[in-house]
Every structure is written in C-alpha cells, then in structure tokens.
Amino acid sequence: MKTPEKIGLFGFGTVGKGFYENLKKQPNLPAIISKVCVKRLDLPRIGHELYFTNDPEELLSDPELDIIIELIDDPEAAKIYVEKALASGKHVISANKKMIGDSLDEVDRWHQRFTGNFLYEAAVGGGIPIVHAIDGFYRDQEILKIRGILNGSSNYILTQMQLQNWTYEKALKDAQLKGFAERYPSLDVSGMDASYKLSILAYHAFGKVPSMKSFEVHSIEEVSKEDIKKAKMKNRKIKPIATLTLQDSEINCIIKPEAVGPNDEFYSVDYENNAVSVETLISGKHVAVGKGAGSLPTGSSVIEDLKRLLQGYNYQVGKRVKTVV
C-alpha cells in the first residue's frame, strides 16, 4: 500500500473542520493530516488525535510534510504561507479567494517559478468545479462569456426576501444563523467576494489579470422590499449575477443584482446554491449548479483538489498572462 502523503493544515475553522470531516470519510485516500496550525491552542475543538501548533514554521519548515492546505481568513498571512510552502517544494491547496484574486500576477509567477503544484478550486465555485472545467474541457475553446451566481450567501438572502417577504436585515440574520453568511458579511453582500472569483475565472478563461477599472460592482444591500415586489409583479426574481466577457482585448466584469425571468438559466437557482454558465463559440452554452455556501461544499472542493493533486494534476496556465490596463 502506498505511503500516505502528509498534510500540513492552516486553519481549523468552519472550512478546516469541514475538510477534516470529509477526509475522515475517505479512508482509501492516501493522505493524512499530520499537523494543524491555528491562532489559539486554548480553544476546545474536535480532532483530538491531531497535532496542533500556533507556530507556522512548524509546518513550513517540516520536510516531512508533502502538502500544505491553507484555509485561514487572513489573506496577508495566507499569501506568505502559500509562497513559502511553494518555494520549499511543497504542493499547496488554498480556498482564499481574496488572497488569490488580489495577487494573480504573483500567482502566475508562482505557477511558472515553483515546482510545487498550486490548486484553488475551493476559492471560486463552492461545489462547482468551474476552474478545473475551464482549465481542461474549455481550454482549447474560445470562451465568449461566463455568467454566474458566485456567492451563495447573497443568493440565499435575496431568495428569502423574495419567498418570505423579509427585509434585507432579517434575511441576513437568518443566513448568519444557518452558517451561510459570515458574522461580518461585507465581502459577500458588497459583491467583492464575487469580484475576486471573477478575477480568478478571467485569469483562467482569458489568460489575463483584470485591473480595477475592469469592474462594475453593486451590493445586494441596494435591493429593497419594493424592488422585490416590483420584480414579483413581472414574474421575475432578483439574483446576484456576475458576468465576465472579453471584448476587443478588454475584460469586463459586472457584479450586480439583476431581475431575471423564467427563461433565464438562473431563475430557479435559489437559496445558497451557486450556478455558472459558460458560453463558447463552438459548443454553445453549458450550465452547472451546485451548493455555494457553508462548510460542506467548500470542504468537498478542497477534497477534490487533494485528489487531483495526488494524481499529479496542476493548472495549465502559462506565460501568456498579463495585467489588463
């Protein structure tokens, strides 16, 4: 039997615990968590058989660790850990969309410079393997447009405002109680979370890193009960739509609440679900739907990245990438 790959895990919050629980359910996967780095050692937690430390160097400097999985909520620290791990020859998986979305020029250099593989499906689509699909199935196709619901928290809030006739504030509180929205939800509801994800998709789909001027971003906080009522009267639903196009070598990224009708592919995508539509010149439009909020979809995505990593998979991005100005 193959010797299991040893994992160093950064973060044991909602997503980290979700990954840990998912990994326990797959005993045939040749990988084990060897060390976990957390901020505080005094908190009660599951995983009593694991070794916990609050010293990042215990993981980064350990030659016995083959894989680093970064699942923390601090993008600055995450960037340091990921780069150090890759520089030491380790493979890395991350779910930190802000760190990746804000650092795509450097991410591209990491892909070219370091021998370790770097995967981050969990940073984008939740339960939808959209980065893997773009990097594989769509790699040799001309992509015309990517459109999606990329933030399950925002979709859940708007769904409850629509179905329950709730205010934004009540729907947000419900999402927080159910674990679909963070205690401080500004990244989700402002549209910034979706903007980081759209940046990553632009990098993989078009080989370009969008600049800030490529974006038009609107918050779902702009949606009122009156807006919901007007949409209902027209048999429409308001959805948090993110749209990515490339026209005349310019990337356009629009994130805003849109009123969509029954013929729209996202009309029936409700609650915490995500959805992505990829439109290509040759094969037309393909739509995928999956869970987008909560620990399980992201934890499951990390597991799938781990499986690909164990098979030697790495993204096929190259030196064609440049920042769009």
PEWOUR-V930816 format. One record per backbone hydrogen bond with DSSP energy under -1.0 kcal/mol. CO is the residue of the C=O (numbers start at 1). NH is the residue of the N-H. If there is no record, write none. Layout:
co->CO nh->NH
co->CO nh->NH
//
This chain:
co->5 nh->32
co->6 nh->66
co->6 nh->67
co->7 nh->34
co->7 nh->35
co->8 nh->69
co->9 nh->37
co->10 nh->71
co->13 nh->17
co->14 nh->18
co->15 nh->19
co->16 nh->20
co->17 nh->21
co->18 nh->22
co->19 nh->23
co->20 nh->24
co->23 nh->26
co->26 nh->29
co->29 nh->31
co->30 nh->5
co->32 nh->7
co->35 nh->9
co->36 nh->53
co->37 nh->11
co->47 nh->50
co->51 nh->36
co->53 nh->38
co->55 nh->58
co->56 nh->59
co->56 nh->60
co->57 nh->61
co->59 nh->62
co->62 nh->65
co->66 nh->91
co->67 nh->8
co->68 nh->93
co->69 nh->10
co->70 nh->95
co->74 nh->78
co->75 nh->79
co->76 nh->80
co->77 nh->81
co->78 nh->82
co->79 nh->83
co->80 nh->84
co->81 nh->85
co->82 nh->86
co->83 nh->87
co->84 nh->88
co->85 nh->90
co->86 nh->89
co->91 nh->68
co->92 nh->119
co->93 nh->70
co->95 nh->97
co->96 nh->100
co->97 nh->101
co->98 nh->102
co->103 nh->107
co->104 nh->108
co->105 nh->109
co->106 nh->110
co->107 nh->111
co->108 nh->112
co->109 nh->113
co->110 nh->114
co->117 nh->92
co->119 nh->94
co->120 nh->123
co->121 nh->124
co->121 nh->125
co->125 nh->128
co->128 nh->130
co->129 nh->133
co->130 nh->134
co->131 nh->135
co->132 nh->136
co->133 nh->138
co->136 nh->139
co->138 nh->141
co->142 nh->281
co->145 nh->279
co->146 nh->244
co->147 nh->277
co->148 nh->242
co->149 nh->275
co->151 nh->155
co->152 nh->156
co->153 nh->157
co->154 nh->158
co->155 nh->159
co->156 nh->160
co->157 nh->161
co->158 nh->162
co->159 nh->163
co->160 nh->164
co->167 nh->171
co->168 nh->172
co->169 nh->173
co->170 nh->174
co->171 nh->175
co->172 nh->176
co->173 nh->177
co->174 nh->178
co->175 nh->180
co->175 nh->181
co->176 nh->179
co->185 nh->189
co->186 nh->190
co->187 nh->193
co->189 nh->220
co->191 nh->195
co->192 nh->196
co->193 nh->197
co->194 nh->198
co->195 nh->199
co->196 nh->200
co->197 nh->201
co->198 nh->202
co->199 nh->203
co->200 nh->204
co->201 nh->205
co->202 nh->206
co->202 nh->208
co->209 nh->324
co->211 nh->214
co->212 nh->215
co->214 nh->253
co->216 nh->255
co->219 nh->222
co->220 nh->223
co->224 nh->228
co->225 nh->229
co->226 nh->230
co->227 nh->231
co->228 nh->232
co->229 nh->233
co->231 nh->236
co->232 nh->235
co->237 nh->260
co->239 nh->241
co->239 nh->258
co->241 nh->256
co->242 nh->148
co->243 nh->254
co->244 nh->146
co->245 nh->252
co->247 nh->250
co->250 nh->247
co->252 nh->245
co->253 nh->216
co->254 nh->243
co->255 nh->218
co->256 nh->241
co->258 nh->239
co->260 nh->237
co->261 nh->264
co->264 nh->267
co->266 nh->269
co->268 nh->270
co->270 nh->273
co->272 nh->292
co->274 nh->290
co->275 nh->149
co->276 nh->288
co->277 nh->147
co->278 nh->286
co->279 nh->144
co->279 nh->145
co->284 nh->280
co->286 nh->278
co->288 nh->276
co->290 nh->274
co->291 nh->127
co->295 nh->299
co->296 nh->300
co->297 nh->301
co->298 nh->302
co->299 nh->303
co->300 nh->304
co->301 nh->305
co->302 nh->306
co->303 nh->307
co->304 nh->308
co->305 nh->309
co->306 nh->310
co->308 nh->313
co->309 nh->312
co->322 nh->209
//
